[in-house]
């Protein structure tokens, strides 16, 4: 019976590859397997009785309220054209350097990641604004496309991130379940704020690695970057400060309120949404049509997330009903090398799933199953969450189904070829995998700041 759980998993992946909607596929295939299993007496139907309480718990989860608020904040800042002002001002100041425009793209992408956290919006915005200019200045198409795609994915790891909000909620449940499995009854949990704090250093380290790669390309492959920078010694820094200060203030208000303990991530998300509305009003971009657009887009994204979460919850219940969790536990505990081998296997599977699945599906389908087992085996939950987040970030870049590649392809179909985009992202995928290895070898990169902040 336990092996039927693996058959269920592969059936879901197969249905997704055929192009069926994710949420309906997760729920539909799972209920079909449950019905057939109950008919032949190999499925524990008592798991289905918990569906109403599980769905009510999802809808009433206060942590997940941060999702629509962060989405609203990101869409408002996108429409307010904060990125355009930042990129124009920063590239003017750094234009005297050969890679000044590329550095500006990475730094602006970092700020957008810390203020919006929406990968699609960042890639599309940077692609429309900077790709034609980078090509005109003399950057190779592959380097320009790879830089923009990789920079757009920073929203996955740099807080406040929607991916970290979802991971935090899933890991909180996984941590509590792991403690019950170990016979520990404790009110301690893993919060979204823990992941936000833990992700700060890896996110900044990844930005530094991107910048170092750009420097290495200019040094060892100079034909991929402009032959010389633009002379702009008399450019004033004041326009840059005017474009930089508003989003920085918003970032400090959102992250600072969480780090200092003044607000929960959900409360901080509301601060961010209101702050984004104020910035849009100051820039006189908060029109009625803009407000209609941002509320519609927020509703679409939020509905998608919650519908996938409901489908994934049904999948998880049926998977457990077939004994899949016990099967995985026996497999992981029997592996030579203990936690190291188990983590290596999980990271490899998540990396492969990133080729065909979005981070939301992987977070809701895979993490609830494997996280409790890994935590029982000794994995630090915050470290585990950041490892998974960095791994999931690669899913946006891995060909052929990386969403960042699709976003850039959609807005740059006339000026770059698909193979140039694929070629350009490969070095950045390698950089992210190197970061994953560094975090695995030195877990304190993730854990030391949460220990300082939360004692």
N, C-alpha and C positions, 0 to 999 in steps of 0.2 A: 504493500500500500504506500510506503514511504516514497518509492521511486515514481509513483504517479505525480507527486508534487513537482519533480523535475520535468516530467512530461508536460505538466500544466505551464511551467515557466517557458519551455521552448515553444509551446503552442501559442502563448501570448506574443512572444517575440516574432514568430512566423506570421501571425495575423497583423502585427504592426508593420512588418516589412511589405505586406500586401497593400498597405495604405489605408487601413481602416482607422477611424478616430481612436485616439489613445484611451480616453476615459471609458468609452463604450466598449472597447476591446477588452480592457482590464476587467470590467464588471461582467460583460457578456460571456466571455470564455470561462471565467472563473465559475459563474453560476451554472454553465453547461456542464463543466466537470463535476461540480457538486451534485447536480441532479443525476448524472450518470453514476457517480460513485455511490450515492444514496440508494439508487435502484439496485445496485449489485452488492450493497451492504459493506462497502469498503470506505465509506466516508462518515465521519462523526458529525451528524447534523446539528449537534448542540452548539457548534460554533456559529451557525446561521442565526441562532436565537439572539446573539449579541449584536446583530447588525443595527437594530434601531438605536440602542444606546451608543454604539460606536459613531453612527452618523450624527446623532444629537451632540455628542462630544466634539465632533469636528466643527459643526456650525457654531457652537457656543464657546469655542476656544478663543480666549482673549488674546493670546499670543499672535494668532493668525490675523487679527485685525490690523496688524502692522503691514501686512501685504498690500491691501488696497491703498493704504496711506502712503507707503513708499512709492508705489506705482504712480499715484496721483502726483507726488512731489517730482518724480522723474519726468513725467510727461509735461508738466507745467514748465519745468526748466528747459526742456527740449524746445517747446513752443516759444519760450521767452528769448531764445537765441543767445543764451549765455555763452555757449561754446563758440559761436562765431566771433564775438567780441574778444574772448580769451585768446583764440588762435591767431586772430589778426594782430593783436597787441603783442603777444609773446613772440611770434615769428618776426615781427618788426624789430624787436629788441635783440633777438638771437640771430638775426639774419646775417650778421657779419661772419658767422662760422659756417663751414661747409655743410655740416649736418644740423644747422640751427633749426631748419624747418622740421626735420625728423624728430629732434629733441622736443620741439614745441608740441608736436602731435602726441608724443608719449606723455608729456607733462599735463597737457590739457585733457587727455584721456584719463589720466589718474584723477584729476580734479572732477571730471564728469562721473567717474566711477564712485567717488566719495560723495557725490551730491545727487546722482540719479540712480545708479546701480542697474540700469536697463541696457543690456548688451546691444539689442537691435537698434535702439535709438542712437547709441554712441557710434556704432559702426556706420550707420546710414548718414548721420550728421557729419562725421569726419570724412567719410568717403566723398560726399558731395562737396565739402568745403576744401579739403586738403589734397585729395588724390590728383585732380588736374594740375594743381600748382606744383606738387612734388614732381610729377612727370615733366612739367615745363621747365623746372629748375635743373633737371638732369638726373634725378633718381631713377634707378632701374625699375621697371614695372613690378617685378617680383618683390623687391625690397619695399617699395611703397605700399603695395597691397598687403604684404605680410605684416608690416608695422601697424597699419590701420586695423586689420583684423585682430591682431594680438592685443593692441591697446584697448580695443572695444571690449575684450573679455575680462579686463581688469575689474569690471563691475561685479564679477562673480566672487572675488576674494577680498576686495577692499571694502570695508564696511562704510555705510550701512548697505548691506547686500540682501536682496530678496532670497537668493540661494541660501545665505546663512540663516535667515529667518526660518525658512522651511526646514533646514537641517537642524537648527536648534530645537524646534518643536519635536521633530522625529527622535533626535538623540535624547531629549528629556524623557520621553516615554521609554526609550530603550534602556536608559540608565536606571530608571525606577524598576523596570522588569528584571534587569541584571541583578540589582540588589535583592529583589525578592527571591530570585533563583539561588543567590548565595546565602539566603536566610538572614539578610540584613534589613532591618526596618528603620529607615532613616528619612527625615524630611528633606535631606540634601537632594539637589537636582542639578541639571545642566541647563543654563538659560541661554537665550539668544545673546544677551550681553556678554556672557563668557566667550562665545565664539567671536563676537565683534572685537573684543579686546585681544583674543588670541590670534586673530587674523591680521592685526595691524602690522606686526613685524614681517611676516611672510609676504604680505602685499607690498610693503615698501621695498623689501629685498628683491622681489620680482621686478619692480620698476627699475631698480638699480641694474639688474641683470640685463634688462632690455636696453638701457642706455649704454652699458658696456659692450653689448653686441653691436650696437650702431657705431660706436667708436672703433671696434675691431674691424668692421666692414670698411670704414673709411681709411683705416690704416693698412689693411692687408688686401683689400679688393676695391681700390679707389675708383675703378670704372663704374661702380654702382651708385656713387654719390656725386653731387656737383663738383666740378673742378675747383671752384672757389666760391666763397660766400658773397652775399650782397653787401656792398659798402653802405653802412647806415650809422656812422659814428655819431651823428647828430640827432638820432632818434630819442625822443623823450620817454622816460620810464613812467610818467604820470598816466598815460592811457592804459598801460598794463596794470598799474595799481587800481585804477578805477574799474577795470574789468575783473580783477582778481579778488578784491576785497569782498564784494557781495556774496559770491559762492563760498569763500572761506569762512565768512561769518556764519553762514547757514550750516556748513560742515561742523564748525566748532560748537554751535548750539545743539546740533543733533547728537554728535558723538560725545561732546563734552558733558552733556546732561546725563548720558549713560555712564561714562567713565567715572564721573564724580558722584554717582548714585542719586542724582536728583530726579531721575525719570527712568521708567522701564523702557525697553525698546519700542513698545507700542505707543507710550506717551511721547517718546522722542520722535516717532514717526509723525504724530499729529503736529508736533512743533515744526518739523520739516515741511509738511504739507502747507501749513499756514504761512511759514516763511517763504516758500516758493510762490505762493499767491501774492504776498507783499512785494517780492522782487519783480514779479510780472507786472503788477500794478505800477510800480515805480518806473519800469521801462515802457509803460503804456502799451503793453502787448496783451493785457487781460481784457479782451473784448468778449462779447456774448458768444460769438462763433468759436473763439478759442476755448471758452469755458465749456461749451457744448462738446467740443472735440475731446478735451481732456477727460471729462466725466464719462463719455462714451468709451474711450480707450481703456480707462481704468476699470469700467464695468466688464469689458470683454476679457481683459487679462485676469481679473479676479475670478470671474466665472469659470474660466479655463482652469485655473489653479485648483479651485475647490472641487470642480467636477472630476478632475484627475485624482485628487486626494480621495474622493469618495470611491472611485473605481479601484484605486490602489488598496484601500482599506478592505474592500470585498475580496480582492486577490489575496491579501495577506491572511484573511480569516480562512479562506478555502485552502491556501497553502499549508497553514497550520493544521487544518482539519484532516489533511492527508498525512500528517506527520512529517512534513518537510523540515520543520525547525529541528526536530530530533535527529533527522537524517544529517542535516548540515552540522549539527553539534558533534555527532559521532565522527563525521569526516574530519572536521577541524581538529578535534582533540586527538585523533589518531595520526595526524600528520607529524613527521619528524621535524624537529625545530620549534614546535610549539607556536607561540604567538607570532614569531617572525615569519614562519612559513605561511601561517593562516593569513596574516596581513598582506604578504606578497601575493597570495592567490586572490584575495578580495580586490586588491588594487589592480591586478591584471584583468580581472573580470570586469570591473567597473570601467577600466580604460577601453576594453573591447566593446562594451555596451555603448560607450560614448560615440562609436561610429554610427550607431543606428537609433539611439534613443536620446531624448532631451534630458537635461539635468533634473527636471521636475519628476519625470517618470522614474529615473534611477533613484532619486531621493526617496520617493514614496513607495517604491516596489522593493528595491534591494536593501537599502539601509535598515528598515525596521526588522528585516530578517537576520542580517549578519551582525549588526551592531551589538545587540545584547550578548551574543556569543563571544565576540571579541572583547567586550568589556569584562565579562566573567573571566576570560583568559588573561586579563591584566592590562588591557589597553586603556590609557587615560582618555576619557570621553572627549575632552576639548581637543587634545592632539589628534584623536581619531577623526573628529569633525573637520578639522582643518586639512588633514590628509585627504579626506574624501572631497572637500571643496576644491582643492588644487587639482585633484584628479578629474573632477567633473568639469573644471575650467577647460581642460584639453578637449572635452567633447564638442566645444564650440569651434575648435580649429581643425579637428581631424577630418580629412577628406574620406569619403565623398559627401557625407551628410552633415558636416559642421555648419551650424546655423550662421555663424559669423561669415562664412564663405558665401552662403546664399544671400545674406544681407548686402554684402559688398558687390556681389555679382549682379544683383538687382539694380543697383544704382550706377554701376560702372561697366555695363555690358559692352559699351562702344569703345572703351579706351584700354581695357586690359582683358587678356584671355583667361579662360578658366585654368589652364595649366600653369599660367604665371601666378595666379592666386595660390594654387596648391603648392607650387615651388616656394613661394614666399613665406608660407606659414610653417613649413617644416622646421627651420631653425628655431622658431619660437616654441613649437611643440617640444623640441629637445630641451630648450631652456626651462620650460615648465616641468618636464620630467626630472631635470637636474635639481630644481627646487624641491621636488617631491622627495628625491633621494637625500638631500641635505636635511630636510625636516625629519625624515625617518632616522637619520644618523644622529642628529642633534635635536631631540624633542624640546629642549629648553627654549628654542627659538619661538615656539608657540606658547609654552606654559609659564615662562618666567614673568611676563607682564600681567597675566591674570592673577598670579600668585602675589604680585606686588599690589595690584589694585584691590583685590578682594581678600588679601591676607592668606 
